[in-house]
Amino acid sequence: MCLRNAAKTLIFLAILAFLGGCDAADSLLFSGSAYRPNAYVNGVPLTECSFVALGDSVHLYFEEPVSDDPDVTALMVFLRNPRGDIAGEKVLYSLDGEAEKDETVIQVQSLDGELPPFPIPSNLSYGRYTMVSQVMSGKDILQKTEKPFFYLSNAVFSFESISAHLPGIIENPQLIPTGCVVMLEAKVDFDSRLDPYIVWYDGRRKISEGRFSEGAGFIFWKAPEQSGFFFIRAEIFPIDGHEDLAGYYKEASLLVSSKMIDMNLVSEDIPQLAHWYIFDGSLNDSKMTDSPERALKSLSSIRPRWMSANGIYGLATGRDNIIALPNVRVSNNGHEKWQTLFRFKPVNEGVIFNVLFGASSDVSMSLKTEDRYLVLTLSSPLKTVSQVLRLPEQDSFLVAGVSLSILAGQLSAKINIMGDSVEQGELAVEPVYIEAELGDNFQILLGDSAATGESVNHRMSLLTALWDEFAVYNTPPMEIIAAEVRQTAVYTQPELN
């Protein structure tokens, strides 16, 4: 035996003396990083992606050649389940072809390069396993290496991409304004047996993690105040227990620019603005974000749902997703005018929002989409009236609004549809009205409030709209603009001699 092998034998005898009654088959003749066995799964190292699916090609190899080492005569490979039991058979890649009775031997000419495929047991259940590789010198173990992996079997599991969705209408969707809140979505395909776990990174900094069933496939990322490229990375695993596993990962490059501006419908410095929500990943009032009583409230057991369309994300509402604005006070001394101005995208036919008046809520206003029409309905115990306008033929977010006029004992309203912006669209010529006792407040509900008392198990879950922005004024914006135009005309009119 050469000096190197003799030295290793002395180490082996010393370990045996130290461990006493240990099983010699599991003893280590030499432990360290001298040998680096690994496995390719469809050409990708197991240490870079720790998943094996049914039908995958698994090939063992040494990261560094061992042909010049006369001590190495074989590589033993087998699988262990989480209980420590051997799953399947032991496979010995051997130069001399010698093997024990419980081993399957594959004789090879060299241990360098890719070895013949390792047979995954046909009856192997999906779950976590350990691939054990033992570098052999005859019947002695020179080194044992264990690499964890997850066996997917025939479960569907793939990571396609990361998509970035912006709030509002952005001039250039490829550029992100500084300070903008971006919704990042992991496009993942998996079946019901799995509940993937995803970890998000901003550069090297971990910023979020969790299960897909808990909504971790979406995160909100606030762009820095400085311009430049920023890199978001996501790594995904088929289960929560992902320790020591290497997941699928994707990276998104985001360009942030200080030259981009938000194109919101309104701004917080308008004194007539009562409530304003831009739905940038939170339910806070955009005019007073630090005031909890002004935040939107979910009336459903389901947490608020965010969705994307045409590169823009918004808050999704409907029968199961009902969001309430804070109550709006109505004065008792006469005439008040209110305007709702909003950008939304119809998703399905149905009620997109309701307005309930008074404590009894027996007087209401609803807005719904039906057969490419927007239908406004006023209801009281004595009368129901409606107004209908055709929706534009476009599959994008629309700007619209409803004007409310509240008098003692009378409620009137009309729809305005502006299309892509407040400069175009269709306006109702005359409002509809009803006679009713209105009370001293009203509340706006995004979603179908008529379904709130029904059992979720006995009705169809349906989303009706995505919301990008919603504002409530105590003076209609068009009247403000008209007043400003008249005032400007008075100031600029030449004096008469």
Buried (B, 14 or more C-beta within 10 A) or exposed (E): EEEEBEEBBEEBEEBBEEEEEEEEEEBBBBEEEBBBBBBBBEEBBBBEBBBBBEEBEBBBBBEEEBEEBEBBBBBBBBBBBEEEEEBBBBBBBBBEEBBEEEBEBBBBEEBBEEBEBBEBEEEBEBBBBBBBBBBBBEEBBBBBBEBBBBBBBEBEBEBEEBBBBBBBBBEEEEBBBBEBBBBBBBEBEBEEBBBBBBBBBBEEEEBBBBBBEEEBBBBBBEBBEEBEEBEBBBBBBBBEBBEEBBBBBBEBEBBBBBEBEBEBBBEEEBEBBBBBBBBBBBBBBBBBEEEEEBBBBBBBEEEBBBBBBEEBBBBBBBBBBBBBBBEBEBEEEEEBBBBBBBBBBBBEBBBBBBBBBBEEBBBBBBBBBEEEEBBBBBBBEEEEBEBEBEBBEEEBBBBBBBBBBBBEEBBBBBBBBBBBEBEEBBEBEEBBBBEBBBBEBBBBBBBBBBBBEEEEEEEEEBBBBBBBBBBBBBBBBBBBEEEEEEEEEEEEEEEEE
